[in-house]
Amino acid sequence: MNTLDKSSNKIDYKGEGFKTKNLFNVIYVEEAAFKYPITKEVLDKYCNLQVITIRHYKDVFNRTNQHFQIQKQYQSLILAVKDKPFLYEGPQVCQNFGYPNFYYTSFLLNCIFDCGYCYLQGMYNSANIVAFVNVEDFKNSIEQESLKKPVFLAVSYDTDLIGFYNIIPYIDYFYGFFKMHPALTVEIRTKSGNQSFYKTHTALDNIVIAFTLSPQEIIEKYEKNTPPLKTRIKAIKTALDQGFKVRICLDPVFINPVADHLYEPFYEYVFSEINANKILDLSFGFFRMSKEFFKRIKKQSEYSDLFLDEYCLNENVISYPKEYQNNIMTRHYQILTNYMKKEKIFSL
């Protein structure tokens, strides 16, 4: 479990990917956010940090001339009250796993991790983290939609709630709500090795923990601050042992001479450690990004060498040429079906 030293504002993630570090530079709080219990909990936890009152989170978060990569090294936390909408239709670049009513919600803007391929660096001006404190409004909106029809809801689509769990435990706040709404299927996607939630909560049939896995070489090169592969696998084993439904996400998969030879031994290692029969399903997707986000990232002075590869544009999405994708997917699919039934493998 993570431990917090209030006196030094440091967190020790003990193998989750972070080393002990100063987590936040300052905390901004909207005037309207002070009345919410989450705000008090956070300010009590980080009582040594400077607190700056603001009118609206966008006054800080949407400022121009911010440098995402520099700011990522000195993140601030912004506590805010979310306005409508609270639910968004799931984007076409993401798997819906056969659910016709696919939605996502964002309790957080931005992520505690720092992956070089992440689209968030092209989506937002700021690398600061916005945490919304009005959880009851989210519940009301989710409930209204889920009472009309069965809903598949991704709650960790733009962030990592498990990685953020020891800072603000959103999953705790919503656990009872999810339990009361069994027709609502909830996916919590993560790269974190934090096992606290699995060890302290009973598995629910409508909660799916989706672990994003990559070859260790990819993690070391492109997934800064994330835990190593062996730590994520350890967390998967704990989640399975505690009865949670587990999804494996191989996303994004890269196509280049360096990466190509990494995947077959990676798959062999993963399924030598994890019983594939216990896995709910597996998602597979190549590196892809909207044209607008891609262009914004390339305008920054620092970005991953991934953005120098050759891509093509298809329906406003930049990714590898279809013929490359088809060839690589066929090869990967043949390997993966040695471990999992083909009907349990979802791809874009």
C-alpha positions as a LaTeX table, in Angstrom:
\begin{tabular}{lrrr}
\hline
Residue & $x$ (\AA) & $y$ (\AA) & $z$ (\AA) \\
\hline
Met1 & 0.00 & 0.00 & 0.00 \\
Asn2 & 1.16 & 3.57 & $-0.62$ \\
Thr3 & 2.23 & 5.57 & 2.39 \\
Leu4 & 1.92 & 9.31 & 2.76 \\
Asp5 & 4.26 & 11.42 & 4.82 \\
Lys6 & 2.26 & 14.59 & 5.51 \\
Ser7 & 5.24 & 16.50 & 6.80 \\
Ser8 & 7.20 & 16.14 & 3.58 \\
Asn9 & 4.42 & 15.90 & 0.98 \\
Lys10 & 5.95 & 12.73 & $-0.39$ \\
Ile11 & 4.43 & 9.47 & $-1.50$ \\
Asp12 & 6.24 & 6.15 & $-1.59$ \\
Tyr13 & 4.56 & 3.98 & $-4.21$ \\
Lys14 & 6.63 & 0.90 & $-3.33$ \\
Gly15 & 6.98 & $-0.69$ & $-6.73$ \\
Glu16 & 4.05 & 0.91 & $-8.50$ \\
Gly17 & 6.35 & 2.89 & $-10.77$ \\
Phe18 & 6.97 & 6.04 & $-8.73$ \\
Lys19 & 9.93 & 6.56 & $-6.54$ \\
Thr20 & 9.49 & 8.80 & $-3.51$ \\
Lys21 & 8.91 & 12.28 & $-4.93$ \\
Asn22 & 7.23 & 15.60 & $-4.32$ \\
Leu23 & 3.83 & 14.92 & $-5.76$ \\
Phe24 & 2.21 & 18.35 & $-6.13$ \\
Asn25 & 3.61 & 21.83 & $-6.36$ \\
Val26 & 0.52 & 23.66 & $-5.13$ \\
Ile27 & $-3.22$ & 23.05 & $-4.73$ \\
Tyr28 & $-5.73$ & 25.30 & $-6.46$ \\
Val29 & $-9.29$ & 25.21 & $-5.11$ \\
Glu30 & $-12.38$ & 26.65 & $-6.75$ \\
Glu31 & $-14.43$ & 28.85 & $-4.45$ \\
Ala32 & $-17.42$ & 26.53 & $-4.92$ \\
Ala33 & $-15.34$ & 23.42 & $-4.14$ \\
Phe34 & $-14.57$ & 24.27 & $-0.52$ \\
Lys35 & $-17.97$ & 23.05 & 0.71 \\
Tyr36 & $-17.46$ & 19.46 & $-0.51$ \\
Pro37 & $-16.13$ & 16.70 & 1.81 \\
Ile38 & $-13.49$ & 15.54 & $-0.70$ \\
Thr39 & $-11.91$ & 18.98 & $-0.66$ \\
Lys40 & $-11.53$ & 18.88 & 3.12 \\
Glu41 & $-10.04$ & 15.38 & 2.98 \\
Val42 & $-7.45$ & 16.40 & 0.38 \\
Leu43 & $-6.49$ & 19.64 & 2.15 \\
Asp44 & $-6.10$ & 17.76 & 5.43 \\
Lys45 & $-3.86$ & 15.21 & 3.70 \\
Tyr46 & $-1.69$ & 17.87 & 2.06 \\
Cys47 & $-1.82$ & 20.37 & 4.90 \\
Asn48 & 1.73 & 21.61 & 4.26 \\
Leu49 & 1.05 & 22.71 & 0.68 \\
Gln50 & 0.16 & 26.19 & $-0.45$ \\
Val51 & $-3.55$ & 26.53 & $-1.29$ \\
Ile52 & $-4.66$ & 29.11 & $-3.84$ \\
Thr53 & $-8.34$ & 29.99 & $-4.23$ \\
Ile54 & $-9.58$ & 30.43 & $-7.80$ \\
Arg55 & $-12.90$ & 31.30 & $-9.40$ \\
His56 & $-12.99$ & 28.46 & $-11.94$ \\
Tyr57 & $-10.55$ & 25.67 & $-12.77$ \\
Lys58 & $-10.36$ & 26.73 & $-16.42$ \\
Asp59 & $-8.81$ & 30.03 & $-15.34$ \\
Val60 & $-5.70$ & 27.98 & $-14.48$ \\
Phe61 & $-6.09$ & 24.84 & $-16.55$ \\
Asn62 & $-6.88$ & 26.50 & $-19.89$ \\
Arg63 & $-4.29$ & 29.26 & $-19.77$ \\
Thr64 & $-2.28$ & 29.72 & $-22.95$ \\
Asn65 & 1.50 & 29.33 & $-23.24$ \\
Gln66 & 1.70 & 26.39 & $-20.87$ \\
His67 & 4.33 & 23.73 & $-21.62$ \\
Phe68 & 2.85 & 20.30 & $-21.01$ \\
Gln69 & 6.11 & 18.36 & $-20.61$ \\
Ile70 & 7.80 & 20.89 & $-18.32$ \\
Gln71 & 4.65 & 21.27 & $-16.26$ \\
Lys72 & 4.38 & 17.48 & $-15.97$ \\
Gln73 & 7.46 & 17.55 & $-13.76$ \\
Tyr74 & 5.88 & 20.09 & $-11.39$ \\
Gln75 & 2.21 & 19.19 & $-11.38$ \\
Ser76 & $-0.34$ & 21.07 & $-9.36$ \\
Leu77 & $-3.65$ & 19.68 & $-8.16$ \\
Ile78 & $-6.85$ & 21.59 & $-8.95$ \\
Leu79 & $-10.00$ & 20.79 & $-6.95$ \\
Ala80 & $-13.08$ & 21.75 & $-8.93$ \\
Val81 & $-16.83$ & 21.35 & $-9.32$ \\
Lys82 & $-17.81$ & 19.70 & $-12.59$ \\
Asp83 & $-20.57$ & 21.18 & $-14.73$ \\
Lys84 & $-22.75$ & 19.17 & $-17.08$ \\
Pro85 & $-22.31$ & 16.93 & $-19.00$ \\
Phe86 & $-21.10$ & 14.15 & $-16.71$ \\
Leu87 & $-21.35$ & 11.39 & $-19.29$ \\
Tyr88 & $-19.94$ & 11.21 & $-22.81$ \\
Glu89 & $-20.52$ & 8.74 & $-25.62$ \\
Gly90 & $-17.63$ & 6.33 & $-26.01$ \\
Pro91 & $-15.30$ & 7.27 & $-28.90$ \\
Gln92 & $-14.95$ & 5.05 & $-31.95$ \\
Val93 & $-11.21$ & 4.63 & $-31.37$ \\
Cys94 & $-12.00$ & 2.57 & $-28.25$ \\
Gln95 & $-13.45$ & $-0.93$ & $-27.95$ \\
Asn96 & $-17.02$ & $-1.22$ & $-26.71$ \\
Phe97 & $-16.68$ & $-5.00$ & $-26.06$ \\
Gly98 & $-20.01$ & $-5.67$ & $-27.71$ \\
Tyr99 & $-21.99$ & $-3.20$ & $-25.60$ \\
Pro100 & $-24.23$ & $-0.95$ & $-27.73$ \\
Asn101 & $-24.54$ & 1.71 & $-24.99$ \\
Phe102 & $-20.91$ & 2.70 & $-24.35$ \\
Tyr103 & $-20.19$ & 5.80 & $-22.26$ \\
Tyr104 & $-17.28$ & 7.23 & $-20.33$ \\
Thr105 & $-16.97$ & 9.71 & $-17.51$ \\
Ser106 & $-14.04$ & 11.70 & $-16.13$ \\
Phe107 & $-13.65$ & 12.25 & $-12.40$ \\
Leu108 & $-10.11$ & 13.45 & $-13.15$ \\
Leu109 & $-8.56$ & 15.42 & $-15.98$ \\
Asn110 & $-5.02$ & 14.26 & $-16.75$ \\
Cys111 & $-3.09$ & 11.35 & $-15.33$ \\
Ile112 & $-0.52$ & 10.77 & $-12.60$ \\
Phe113 & 1.59 & 8.75 & $-15.07$ \\
Asp114 & 3.57 & 10.22 & $-17.97$ \\
Cys115 & 3.42 & 8.00 & $-21.06$ \\
Gly116 & 5.22 & 9.38 & $-24.09$ \\
Tyr117 & 2.47 & 8.25 & $-26.47$ \\
Cys118 & $-0.44$ & 9.67 & $-24.43$ \\
Tyr119 & $-2.99$ & 11.75 & $-26.33$ \\
Leu120 & $-3.63$ & 13.91 & $-23.24$ \\
Gln121 & $-0.54$ & 15.98 & $-24.06$ \\
Gly122 & $-2.33$ & 17.05 & $-27.22$ \\
Met123 & $-5.78$ & 17.29 & $-25.65$ \\
Tyr124 & $-5.02$ & 19.76 & $-22.86$ \\
Asn125 & $-2.93$ & 22.91 & $-22.53$ \\
Ser126 & $-2.03$ & 21.95 & $-18.99$ \\
Ala127 & $-0.41$ & 18.92 & $-17.36$ \\
Asn128 & $-1.94$ & 19.80 & $-14.00$ \\
Ile129 & $-4.50$ & 17.38 & $-12.58$ \\
Val130 & $-8.09$ & 18.49 & $-12.11$ \\
Ala131 & $-10.03$ & 16.47 & $-9.53$ \\
Phe132 & $-13.79$ & 16.95 & $-9.46$ \\
Val133 & $-15.29$ & 16.88 & $-5.98$ \\
Asn134 & $-19.07$ & 16.81 & $-6.67$ \\
Val135 & $-19.38$ & 13.03 & $-6.88$ \\
Glu136 & $-23.15$ & 13.01 & $-6.17$ \\
Asp137 & $-23.79$ & 14.89 & $-9.40$ \\
Phe138 & $-21.88$ & 12.21 & $-11.29$ \\
Lys139 & $-23.95$ & 9.50 & $-9.58$ \\
Asn140 & $-27.23$ & 11.19 & $-10.46$ \\
Ser141 & $-26.29$ & 11.51 & $-14.11$ \\
Ile142 & $-25.03$ & 7.92 & $-14.37$ \\
Glu143 & $-28.14$ & 6.63 & $-12.63$ \\
Gln144 & $-30.49$ & 8.51 & $-14.96$ \\
Glu145 & $-28.85$ & 6.96 & $-18.00$ \\
Ser146 & $-28.45$ & 3.44 & $-16.60$ \\
Leu147 & $-32.11$ & 3.25 & $-15.57$ \\
Lys148 & $-33.11$ & 3.71 & $-19.20$ \\
Lys149 & $-30.93$ & 0.92 & $-20.62$ \\
Pro150 & $-27.94$ & $-1.30$ & $-19.78$ \\
Val151 & $-24.78$ & 0.84 & $-19.88$ \\
Phe152 & $-21.10$ & 0.02 & $-20.29$ \\
Leu153 & $-19.24$ & 2.80 & $-18.48$ \\
Ala154 & $-15.50$ & 3.45 & $-18.68$ \\
Val155 & $-14.57$ & 5.43 & $-15.57$ \\
Ser156 & $-10.78$ & 5.51 & $-16.04$ \\
Tyr157 & $-10.58$ & 6.37 & $-19.71$ \\
Asp158 & $-8.70$ & 9.69 & $-19.48$ \\
Thr159 & $-6.75$ & 8.92 & $-16.31$ \\
Asp160 & $-5.77$ & 6.11 & $-13.91$ \\
Leu161 & $-8.08$ & 5.90 & $-10.89$ \\
Ile162 & $-6.19$ & 2.97 & $-9.36$ \\
Gly163 & $-2.92$ & 4.91 & $-9.69$ \\
Phe164 & $-4.63$ & 7.89 & $-8.02$ \\
Tyr165 & $-6.34$ & 5.74 & $-5.38$ \\
Asn166 & $-4.22$ & 6.77 & $-2.40$ \\
Ile167 & $-4.61$ & 10.44 & $-3.25$ \\
Ile168 & $-8.38$ & 10.49 & $-3.83$ \\
Pro169 & $-10.12$ & 7.07 & $-3.63$ \\
Tyr170 & $-12.87$ & 7.69 & $-6.16$ \\
Ile171 & $-13.57$ & 3.97 & $-6.46$ \\
Asp172 & $-14.43$ & 3.87 & $-2.76$ \\
Tyr173 & $-16.89$ & 6.72 & $-3.21$ \\
Phe174 & $-18.65$ & 4.90 & $-6.06$ \\
Tyr175 & $-18.32$ & 1.28 & $-4.89$ \\
Gly176 & $-21.68$ & 1.21 & $-3.07$ \\
Phe177 & $-23.34$ & 3.03 & $-5.97$ \\
Phe178 & $-22.03$ & 0.48 & $-8.48$ \\
Lys179 & $-23.20$ & $-2.33$ & $-6.19$ \\
Met180 & $-26.72$ & $-0.87$ & $-6.19$ \\
His181 & $-26.83$ & $-0.74$ & $-10.01$ \\
Pro182 & $-26.00$ & $-4.24$ & $-11.30$ \\
Ala183 & $-27.21$ & $-3.39$ & $-14.82$ \\
Leu184 & $-24.34$ & $-0.92$ & $-15.05$ \\
Thr185 & $-21.08$ & $-2.53$ & $-16.26$ \\
Val186 & $-18.06$ & $-0.53$ & $-15.11$ \\
Glu187 & $-14.56$ & $-0.76$ & $-16.56$ \\
Ile188 & $-11.66$ & 0.58 & $-14.47$ \\
Arg189 & $-8.56$ & 0.71 & $-16.67$ \\
Thr190 & $-5.13$ & 0.93 & $-15.06$ \\
Lys191 & $-1.38$ & 0.52 & $-15.37$ \\
Ser192 & $-0.97$ & 0.71 & $-11.60$ \\
Gly193 & 0.42 & $-1.93$ & $-9.27$ \\
Asn194 & $-1.62$ & $-0.64$ & $-6.33$ \\
Gln195 & $-3.44$ & $-3.61$ & $-4.80$ \\
Ser196 & $-5.22$ & $-1.80$ & $-1.98$ \\
Phe197 & $-8.66$ & $-1.72$ & $-3.60$ \\
Tyr198 & $-8.70$ & $-5.43$ & $-4.43$ \\
Lys199 & $-7.64$ & $-6.39$ & $-0.93$ \\
Thr200 & $-10.20$ & $-4.24$ & 0.88 \\
His201 & $-13.31$ & $-4.66$ & $-1.30$ \\
Thr202 & $-15.44$ & $-7.59$ & $-2.35$ \\
Ala203 & $-15.49$ & $-8.18$ & $-6.09$ \\
Leu204 & $-18.67$ & $-7.09$ & $-7.85$ \\
Asp205 & $-19.99$ & $-8.88$ & $-10.91$ \\
Asn206 & $-20.40$ & $-5.58$ & $-12.77$ \\
Ile207 & $-16.87$ & $-4.23$ & $-12.18$ \\
Val208 & $-14.11$ & $-5.10$ & $-14.66$ \\
Ile209 & $-10.48$ & $-4.23$ & $-13.85$ \\
Ala210 & $-8.72$ & $-3.66$ & $-17.18$ \\
Phe211 & $-4.92$ & $-3.87$ & $-16.93$ \\
Thr212 & $-2.88$ & $-2.28$ & $-19.71$ \\
Leu213 & 0.23 & $-4.37$ & $-20.33$ \\
Ser214 & 3.24 & $-3.73$ & $-22.55$ \\
Pro215 & 6.60 & $-5.41$ & $-23.07$ \\
Gln216 & 9.05 & $-4.27$ & $-20.40$ \\
Glu217 & 11.20 & $-2.56$ & $-23.03$ \\
Ile218 & 8.21 & $-0.46$ & $-24.13$ \\
Ile219 & 7.40 & 0.39 & $-20.51$ \\
Glu220 & 10.96 & 1.57 & $-19.86$ \\
Lys221 & 11.10 & 3.68 & $-23.01$ \\
Tyr222 & 7.62 & 5.17 & $-23.26$ \\
Glu223 & 5.69 & 4.69 & $-20.00$ \\
Lys224 & 7.42 & 7.00 & $-17.56$ \\
Asn225 & 6.56 & 6.60 & $-13.86$ \\
Thr226 & 4.49 & 3.47 & $-14.48$ \\
Pro227 & 5.26 & 0.21 & $-12.68$ \\
Pro228 & 7.22 & $-2.58$ & $-14.38$ \\
Leu229 & 5.46 & $-5.46$ & $-16.07$ \\
Lys230 & 6.11 & $-7.90$ & $-13.23$ \\
Thr231 & 4.44 & $-5.51$ & $-10.75$ \\
Arg232 & 1.34 & $-5.18$ & $-12.92$ \\
Ile233 & 1.15 & $-8.96$ & $-13.24$ \\
Lys234 & 1.40 & $-9.28$ & $-9.48$ \\
Ala235 & $-1.57$ & $-6.89$ & $-9.18$ \\
Ile236 & $-3.50$ & $-8.95$ & $-11.75$ \\
Lys237 & $-2.92$ & $-12.09$ & $-9.71$ \\
Thr238 & $-4.19$ & $-10.37$ & $-6.57$ \\
Ala239 & $-7.28$ & $-9.07$ & $-8.34$ \\
Leu240 & $-8.03$ & $-12.54$ & $-9.73$ \\
Asp241 & $-7.43$ & $-14.19$ & $-6.36$ \\
Gln242 & $-9.92$ & $-11.77$ & $-4.82$ \\
Gly243 & $-12.52$ & $-12.69$ & $-7.42$ \\
Phe244 & $-12.41$ & $-9.58$ & $-9.64$ \\
Lys245 & $-13.11$ & $-9.79$ & $-13.34$ \\
Val246 & $-9.90$ & $-8.95$ & $-15.17$ \\
Arg247 & $-9.44$ & $-7.70$ & $-18.72$ \\
Ile248 & $-6.02$ & $-7.50$ & $-20.36$ \\
Cys249 & $-5.46$ & $-4.49$ & $-22.63$ \\
Leu250 & $-2.66$ & $-4.64$ & $-25.20$ \\
Asp251 & $-2.97$ & $-1.03$ & $-26.24$ \\
Pro252 & $-1.20$ & 0.65 & $-27.87$ \\
Val253 & 0.73 & $-1.91$ & $-29.90$ \\
Phe254 & 3.57 & $-0.43$ & $-31.94$ \\
Ile255 & 4.75 & $-1.39$ & $-35.42$ \\
Asn256 & 8.44 & $-0.83$ & $-36.00$ \\
Pro257 & 11.56 & $-3.01$ & $-36.38$ \\
Val258 & 12.53 & $-2.51$ & $-32.74$ \\
Ala259 & 9.12 & $-3.32$ & $-31.25$ \\
Asp260 & 8.09 & $-6.16$ & $-33.55$ \\
His261 & 10.32 & $-8.81$ & $-31.97$ \\
Leu262 & 9.26 & $-7.91$ & $-28.42$ \\
Tyr263 & 5.67 & $-9.12$ & $-28.50$ \\
Glu264 & 5.92 & $-12.88$ & $-28.93$ \\
Pro265 & 8.18 & $-13.41$ & $-25.87$ \\
Phe266 & 6.04 & $-10.84$ & $-24.03$ \\
Tyr267 & 2.88 & $-12.87$ & $-24.66$ \\
Glu268 & 4.66 & $-16.05$ & $-23.64$ \\
Tyr269 & 5.79 & $-14.46$ & $-20.37$ \\
Val270 & 2.40 & $-12.96$ & $-19.53$ \\
Phe271 & 0.50 & $-16.20$ & $-20.01$ \\
Ser272 & 3.13 & $-18.24$ & $-18.22$ \\
Glu273 & 2.38 & $-16.07$ & $-15.18$ \\
Ile274 & $-1.39$ & $-15.68$ & $-15.60$ \\
Asn275 & $-3.96$ & $-18.40$ & $-16.22$ \\
Ala276 & $-5.64$ & $-17.23$ & $-19.43$ \\
Asn277 & $-8.77$ & $-19.19$ & $-18.56$ \\
Lys278 & $-9.35$ & $-16.82$ & $-15.64$ \\
Ile279 & $-9.18$ & $-13.70$ & $-17.83$ \\
Leu280 & $-12.51$ & $-12.20$ & $-18.89$ \\
Asp281 & $-11.25$ & $-11.04$ & $-22.29$ \\
Leu282 & $-8.46$ & $-9.20$ & $-24.06$ \\
Ser283 & $-8.40$ & $-5.99$ & $-26.08$ \\
Phe284 & $-5.86$ & $-5.26$ & $-28.80$ \\
Gly285 & $-5.26$ & $-1.91$ & $-30.44$ \\
Phe286 & $-2.52$ & $-0.20$ & $-32.43$ \\
Phe287 & $-1.12$ & 3.25 & $-31.69$ \\
Arg288 & $-3.67$ & 5.79 & $-32.92$ \\
Met289 & $-4.56$ & 9.40 & $-32.24$ \\
Ser290 & $-6.78$ & 12.14 & $-33.59$ \\
Lys291 & $-5.11$ & 14.35 & $-36.17$ \\
Glu292 & $-5.64$ & 17.46 & $-34.04$ \\
Phe293 & $-3.99$ & 16.02 & $-30.93$ \\
Phe294 & $-1.11$ & 14.60 & $-32.99$ \\
Lys295 & $-0.39$ & 17.98 & $-34.61$ \\
Arg296 & $-0.52$ & 19.81 & $-31.27$ \\
Ile297 & 1.98 & 17.40 & $-29.72$ \\
Lys298 & 4.40 & 17.80 & $-32.61$ \\
Lys299 & 4.32 & 21.57 & $-32.14$ \\
Gln300 & 5.75 & 21.16 & $-28.65$ \\
Ser301 & 9.50 & 21.39 & $-28.21$ \\
Glu302 & 9.70 & 17.95 & $-26.60$ \\
Tyr303 & 7.86 & 14.84 & $-27.68$ \\
Ser304 & 8.45 & 11.11 & $-28.05$ \\
Asp305 & 10.28 & 9.75 & $-31.09$ \\
Leu306 & 7.08 & 7.79 & $-31.78$ \\
Phe307 & 5.70 & 10.92 & $-33.39$ \\
Leu308 & 8.43 & 10.75 & $-36.05$ \\
Asp309 & 7.27 & 7.39 & $-37.41$ \\
Glu310 & 5.40 & 7.12 & $-40.70$ \\
Tyr311 & 1.63 & 7.09 & $-40.29$ \\
Cys312 & $-1.42$ & 7.57 & $-42.44$ \\
Leu313 & $-4.65$ & 9.47 & $-41.94$ \\
Asn314 & $-7.96$ & 7.61 & $-41.94$ \\
Glu315 & $-11.19$ & 9.40 & $-40.96$ \\
Asn316 & $-9.28$ & 12.04 & $-38.97$ \\
Val317 & $-7.33$ & 9.38 & $-37.03$ \\
Ile318 & $-3.58$ & 9.01 & $-37.45$ \\
Ser319 & $-2.27$ & 5.46 & $-37.22$ \\
Tyr320 & $-0.30$ & 2.87 & $-39.15$ \\
Pro321 & $-1.32$ & 1.99 & $-42.71$ \\
Lys322 & $-4.09$ & $-0.60$ & $-42.82$ \\
Glu323 & $-1.94$ & $-3.15$ & $-44.67$ \\
Tyr324 & 0.66 & $-2.98$ & $-41.87$ \\
Gln325 & $-2.02$ & $-3.34$ & $-39.24$ \\
Asn326 & $-3.62$ & $-6.32$ & $-40.98$ \\
Asn327 & $-0.33$ & $-8.16$ & $-41.36$ \\
Ile328 & 0.79 & $-7.57$ & $-37.78$ \\
Met329 & $-2.66$ & $-8.27$ & $-36.33$ \\
Thr330 & $-2.82$ & $-11.60$ & $-38.16$ \\
Arg331 & 0.52 & $-12.64$ & $-36.69$ \\
His332 & $-0.34$ & $-11.45$ & $-33.18$ \\
Tyr333 & $-3.78$ & $-13.03$ & $-33.37$ \\
Gln334 & $-2.28$ & $-16.41$ & $-34.26$ \\
Ile335 & $-0.04$ & $-16.20$ & $-31.20$ \\
Leu336 & $-2.77$ & $-14.97$ & $-28.84$ \\
Thr337 & $-5.19$ & $-17.71$ & $-29.84$ \\
Asn338 & $-2.67$ & $-20.20$ & $-28.50$ \\
Tyr339 & $-3.59$ & $-18.84$ & $-25.08$ \\
Met340 & $-7.14$ & $-17.49$ & $-25.36$ \\
Lys341 & $-10.28$ & $-18.38$ & $-27.27$ \\
Lys342 & $-10.75$ & $-16.16$ & $-30.32$ \\
Glu343 & $-14.16$ & $-14.96$ & $-29.13$ \\
Lys344 & $-12.46$ & $-13.43$ & $-26.08$ \\
Ile345 & $-10.14$ & $-11.24$ & $-28.17$ \\
Phe346 & $-11.44$ & $-7.79$ & $-29.15$ \\
Ser347 & $-9.61$ & $-5.56$ & $-31.61$ \\
Leu348 & $-10.18$ & $-2.38$ & $-33.57$ \\
\hline
\end{tabular}
